[in-house]
Amino acid sequence: MKTKEAVVFKIAWNACIKCGACVAVCPQEAGFTSEFDTIAEHAACDIACMFCETVCPVSAITHKMLAAEVE
């Protein structure tokens, strides 16, 4: 089994202004969002384009790398 890079995002809720910019640029399927109109937190993202982190106007989104198994 091979692995590829994936990321998990963390949102600094004290900084987040809930503008929805991260959701607007996210190429993930619908449903990769939180109840607060942000990208999903603690859910593996295998696209890892980082658009959400780049577009956040208050730098409230950070990530950590994971190894995801690929069949």
C-alpha positions as CSV (number, residue, x, y, z in Angstrom):
1,M,0.0,0.0,0.0
2,K,1.3,3.5,-0.9
3,T,1.0,6.7,1.0
4,K,0.5,10.2,-0.1
5,E,0.5,13.5,1.9
6,A,-2.7,14.7,3.5
7,V,-3.3,17.5,5.9
8,V,-5.5,18.2,8.9
9,F,-6.6,21.8,9.5
10,K,-6.9,23.6,12.8
11,I,-8.8,26.8,13.2
12,A,-8.0,29.4,15.8
13,W,-11.5,30.2,16.8
14,N,-10.5,33.3,18.8
15,A,-9.1,34.8,15.6
16,C,-11.6,33.4,13.0
17,I,-14.1,36.0,11.8
18,K,-16.3,33.4,10.1
19,C,-16.1,35.2,6.7
20,G,-16.5,32.0,4.7
21,A,-13.5,32.7,2.4
22,C,-12.0,29.3,3.2
23,V,-15.2,27.5,2.2
24,A,-15.5,29.6,-1.0
25,V,-12.1,28.5,-2.3
26,C,-12.2,24.9,-1.1
27,P,-12.3,22.4,-4.0
28,Q,-13.3,19.6,-1.6
29,E,-16.8,18.1,-2.0
30,A,-19.7,19.8,-0.3
31,G,-19.7,18.8,3.3
32,F,-16.1,19.5,4.1
33,T,-17.3,22.4,6.3
34,S,-17.9,23.0,9.9
35,E,-21.1,24.2,11.5
36,F,-19.6,27.7,11.7
37,D,-19.2,28.1,7.9
38,T,-15.5,27.3,7.8
39,I,-13.5,24.4,6.4
40,A,-13.7,21.2,8.4
41,E,-11.3,20.9,11.4
42,H,-9.7,17.6,12.3
43,A,-10.8,15.9,9.1
44,A,-8.1,14.6,6.7
45,C,-7.8,16.6,3.5
46,D,-6.1,14.6,0.8
47,I,-6.2,17.5,-1.8
48,A,-4.0,19.6,0.4
49,C,-4.1,22.6,-2.0
50,M,-3.8,25.0,1.0
51,F,-6.1,27.6,-0.7
52,C,-8.1,27.9,2.5
53,E,-5.0,28.7,4.6
54,T,-3.7,31.2,2.0
55,V,-7.0,33.1,1.6
56,C,-7.8,33.5,5.3
57,P,-7.7,37.2,6.0
58,V,-6.8,36.7,9.7
59,S,-4.4,33.7,9.4
60,A,-6.7,31.6,11.6
61,I,-6.1,28.4,9.7
62,T,-3.0,26.2,10.3
63,H,-2.3,22.6,9.3
64,K,-0.3,19.5,10.1
65,M,0.8,16.9,7.6
66,L,-0.4,13.3,7.8
67,A,0.4,10.2,5.8
68,A,-2.7,8.9,4.1
69,E,-2.9,5.3,2.8
70,V,-3.7,4.9,-0.9
71,E,-4.7,1.7,-2.5
